[in-house]
Amino acid sequence: MIIEPVLASSDIHSPTWKKIEMWAESRLVACHKKLEIKVDMEETSSLRGSIKELRSLLQLGKTVVPPQGIDTANESAHSALF
């Protein structure tokens, strides 16, 4: 699946994104733990849907758009640093 870039690289380094990322990762862990115990089919389906959405949210931080005015030719060198 191809995901269109949504966030600029400066966005994913912001304190707000870091808080969102930490929240989503902790929710993801909690959902996986709930799946490990016996739950009914409806709860399993709900948890799997939540996991899918949390992963989609976290993916936003992986597909970034460089800020305007940044030379993307050197982006691979910049990415190697981070």
N, C-alpha and C positions, 0 to 999 in steps of 0.2 A: 504494500500500500504506500502510495506517495502522499506525503503530508506537506501541504503548502507552508512555507515559513511564516510564522506569525509574530514572533518576538525578535527584536533587535538584540545583538550581542550584549549591548549595555543593559537591556532588560533582565537577562538571565543572571547578571551579576548584582542586581539590586537586592537590598535587604528584604523587600517585600516578596520578590520571587523566591528567595532562599527560605522564607517562612512558609510560603505556599508549598514549596517542594518538600520541606520537612514534614508538614502536615500530611500531604498526600502519601508520602512514603510510609509514615506511621499508620495511616488508614489502610494502606495496601497490606502491610504486615498483619494488622488486626483482621482484615478480611480473610487472608490466607489461613490464619490460625483458626478462625471460625469454621472454615471449610474442612479442617482436619478433624473436627468433632462431628458426631452424627447430627445432621440437620436434615429437615425434610426437603423434598424436591423444590418447593416454592422458595425456601430460604436459600438453597444452593443456587438457584437461578438468579435470585436477587444479588447474592454475593458475587457471582460471576459477572453480572452486569456492572456492579460497582467496581470490580477489579478492572474491567475493560475501560471504563471511564477514567479511573485513576491513572491507568497506564497512558491513556490518550492525553490527559492533562500533563503528566510528567514528560511526555514526548515533545510537548511544546518547547521545553527548555533544551531539547536536543537539535531542533531544526530552527536555526536562527537566521535572521536577515542582518547583514552588516549595517551599522549606522550609515546614514547618508554622508557622503564625502570621504568614505573610507575606500581605499584602493583594494578591490577584492583579489587582485593578482597576487598579493602577498598574504592572502587569507590562510593558505595552507601553512605557511611559516608561522603565522600568528596562532593557528590552532594547535600546532605542535607544542607551543609554550604552555598551553592551558589544557 
